[in-house]
Amino acid sequence: MQPRLMKVEQRLDYPIPRRSPRIKLQVPVFVRGTDPSGVEFIELTKTLNISATGACVASAHIMRPDQLVHLTIPAPSPASPSGGNLPNQTAPIAARVRRVEAVGDLKLLGVEFLKALE
């Protein structure tokens, strides 16, 4: 009987080298995108981890790989103590969905920024 080499090969998971290290950090973000039926949405959610080149974002919306989304970090209101030093609005960060994983009612989106953060 021959060993099942194909099954062993299929189970191997070769890690893809990352261009920048991930930091486990929850940051509130607005995600703007389009659902599969073509309806635009904006959702307040959070990152689970982030790097200079991408992030893992929790979402209630279904998205497909290669879809473009825009992430915006909400700025504190000017009335807050630190609000005077921050801009009223942050520029949207364009990103491409690279991975979608369902976890209960949420989807975990692996997104790659079109331009690395500085």
C-alpha positions in Angstrom: 0.0 0.0 0.0 1.4 3.4 -1.0 1.5 6.3 1.4 -1.0 9.1 0.8 1.5 11.8 -0.1 -1.1 13.9 -1.7 -3.0 14.3 1.5 0.1 15.2 3.5 1.0 17.8 0.8 -2.4 19.3 0.9 -2.2 19.8 4.7 1.1 21.6 4.5 0.6 25.3 5.0 3.5 27.4 3.8 3.5 30.8 5.5 3.7 33.8 3.2 6.4 36.1 4.4 5.0 39.4 5.6 6.3 42.8 4.4 5.7 44.3 7.8 5.1 42.9 11.3 1.5 42.8 12.7 0.5 44.5 15.9 -2.4 43.1 17.9 -4.3 46.4 18.2 -8.0 47.3 18.3 -8.6 50.5 16.5 -12.1 51.8 15.7 -12.7 52.2 12.0 -15.4 53.1 9.6 -15.5 50.6 6.7 -17.1 51.8 3.5 -17.9 49.3 0.8 -20.5 47.6 -1.4 -22.3 44.4 -0.5 -22.7 41.5 -3.0 -26.1 43.0 -4.2 -24.5 46.3 -5.0 -25.8 48.3 -2.1 -23.2 50.7 -0.6 -22.7 50.6 3.2 -20.7 52.3 5.9 -20.1 50.4 9.2 -18.4 51.3 12.4 -16.2 48.4 13.5 -12.7 47.7 14.7 -9.4 46.2 13.7 -8.1 43.1 15.4 -4.5 43.6 14.3 -2.8 46.1 12.0 0.5 46.6 10.2 1.9 49.2 7.8 0.6 47.2 4.8 -2.8 45.8 6.0 -5.2 44.9 8.8 -7.6 42.3 10.1 -11.0 43.9 10.4 -14.2 42.5 11.9 -17.4 43.2 9.8 -21.0 42.2 9.8 -21.1 42.6 6.0 -20.3 40.0 3.4 -17.5 41.0 1.0 -15.6 39.2 -1.6 -11.9 38.8 -2.1 -10.3 41.5 -4.4 -13.1 44.0 -3.4 -12.0 47.5 -2.7 -13.0 49.1 0.6 -12.1 52.4 2.3 -11.2 52.6 6.0 -11.5 55.8 8.0 -10.4 56.2 11.6 -12.9 58.4 13.5 -11.3 61.4 15.2 -12.4 62.6 18.7 -14.8 65.5 18.8 -13.2 68.9 19.2 -14.8 69.1 22.7 -12.7 66.2 24.0 -9.4 67.1 25.8 -7.2 65.6 23.1 -9.5 66.7 20.2 -7.7 70.0 19.7 -4.5 68.4 18.4 -6.2 66.1 15.8 -7.7 66.8 12.5 -11.5 66.8 12.3 -11.4 63.9 9.8 -8.7 61.4 8.8 -8.2 60.7 5.1 -9.7 57.4 3.9 -7.3 54.4 3.6 -8.0 52.5 0.4 -7.6 48.7 0.8 -8.3 45.5 -1.0 -10.0 42.5 0.6 -7.5 39.6 0.4 -9.2 37.1 2.8 -12.7 36.5 4.3 -13.3 34.2 7.2 -16.7 33.7 8.8 -16.7 33.5 12.6 -20.2 33.3 13.9 -22.2 36.3 12.7 -19.0 38.2 11.9 -16.6 38.1 9.0 -12.9 38.6 9.6 -11.5 40.5 6.6 -7.8 40.5 5.8 -7.3 43.7 3.9 -4.2 45.0 2.2 -3.7 48.7 2.0 -3.1 50.0 -1.5 -0.5 52.4 -0.1 1.5 51.4 3.0 1.1 53.5 6.1 4.0 55.7 7.0 
